[in-house]
Amino acid sequence: MKKFIFALLMLVMCFALAACSNSHEDPGGFGNKQDNSAQAYVGEWKANVVSSFADEQYTYKVSVITLNADGTATYREKAATWEYKEDTIHLAVAGAGVAVLEVAEDDGKTVLKFYEDTYYRADEFKESN
């Protein structure tokens, strides 16, 4: 009887493991439901970020985020991964944690906001002097 119960439990565990497998999904975590939404943000995004403040004048530099279709990314030249979740982009930067960028609109353009920084698609970006 113990052998029968053991064999039955092993069979159930095998089915459970097979059902939980995600080997059929792509590495970026873009399931069928999110695929179109997530893919809309693939590409290069740029923002003017404050690099210094002296003599009551701000100096800006360009910050770049690149979101790749496979779920990899770069942020300020550091390797990262990203995932789209409910109107936000979760950007996990190697050794620096996760940044949550809000998907928003600015003058009819889709932008990504991170605190005071607003990232525009590269072809819609205008560099500050």
C-alpha positions in Angstrom: 0.0 0.0 0.0 2.9 2.4 0.8 4.4 1.8 -2.6 1.1 2.5 -4.3 0.7 5.8 -2.4 4.4 6.7 -3.1 4.0 6.0 -6.8 0.8 8.1 -6.9 2.4 11.0 -5.2 5.4 10.9 -7.6 3.0 10.9 -10.6 1.1 13.9 -9.2 4.4 15.7 -8.6 5.5 15.1 -12.1 2.3 16.5 -13.5 2.7 19.5 -11.2 6.2 20.2 -12.4 5.2 19.9 -16.0 2.3 22.3 -15.6 4.6 24.9 -13.9 7.2 24.8 -16.5 7.7 28.1 -18.4 10.1 26.8 -21.1 7.5 27.6 -23.8 7.7 31.4 -22.9 10.2 33.8 -24.2 13.1 34.9 -21.9 11.8 38.5 -21.6 8.8 37.4 -19.7 6.4 38.8 -22.3 3.5 36.3 -22.1 0.9 36.2 -24.8 -1.3 38.5 -22.9 1.4 41.2 -22.4 3.2 40.8 -25.7 1.7 43.7 -27.6 1.8 46.0 -24.7 5.4 45.3 -23.7 6.6 45.4 -27.3 5.3 49.0 -27.7 8.1 50.2 -25.4 11.0 48.5 -27.1 13.7 50.9 -28.3 15.9 53.7 -27.0 14.6 56.3 -24.6 16.4 59.5 -23.6 16.1 62.1 -20.9 17.8 65.4 -19.9 18.9 64.8 -16.3 20.5 67.3 -13.9 24.2 66.6 -13.6 25.2 69.7 -11.6 23.9 73.0 -10.1 26.3 75.9 -9.8 25.9 79.7 -9.8 22.1 79.2 -9.8 22.3 77.4 -13.2 21.5 73.7 -13.9 23.8 71.7 -16.1 22.2 68.7 -17.9 23.4 65.4 -19.4 21.6 62.9 -21.5 20.6 59.7 -19.8 19.7 56.7 -22.1 17.6 53.6 -21.5 17.5 50.9 -24.1 14.7 48.3 -23.9 15.3 45.2 -26.0 12.6 42.8 -27.2 14.1 39.9 -25.3 13.7 41.6 -21.9 17.3 42.8 -21.6 18.1 46.5 -21.3 20.8 49.0 -20.6 20.5 52.0 -18.2 23.3 54.5 -18.1 25.5 51.9 -19.8 24.8 49.2 -17.2 23.2 45.8 -18.0 19.6 45.4 -16.9 16.4 43.5 -17.5 12.9 44.9 -17.9 9.3 43.9 -17.6 6.0 45.7 -18.4 3.5 45.6 -15.5 0.2 47.6 -15.4 1.4 50.9 -17.0 4.9 50.7 -15.5 8.2 49.5 -16.6 10.2 47.6 -14.0 13.9 48.0 -14.8 16.2 45.8 -12.8 19.7 47.2 -13.0 22.6 44.8 -12.2 23.9 45.7 -8.7 21.6 48.7 -8.3 18.1 47.4 -7.6 14.8 47.9 -9.5 13.6 51.2 -10.9 9.9 51.6 -11.6 9.2 53.9 -14.5 5.7 55.2 -15.0 4.2 55.1 -18.5 2.6 58.5 -19.1 1.7 61.0 -21.8 3.3 64.4 -22.4 1.9 66.6 -25.2 0.4 63.5 -26.8 3.6 61.5 -26.7 4.2 58.4 -24.7 7.0 59.0 -22.1 8.6 57.1 -19.2 8.8 59.0 -15.9 11.3 58.3 -13.1 10.9 60.9 -10.4 11.8 64.2 -12.0 13.3 62.6 -15.2 11.1 62.2 -18.3 12.3 59.8 -20.9 11.2 60.3 -24.5 11.6 58.0 -27.5 15.0 58.8 -29.1 13.4 60.2 -32.2 11.2 62.6 -30.1 13.9 63.7 -27.7 15.3 67.3 -27.6 18.5 67.8 -25.8 18.8 70.7 -23.3 21.7 73.0 -23.4 
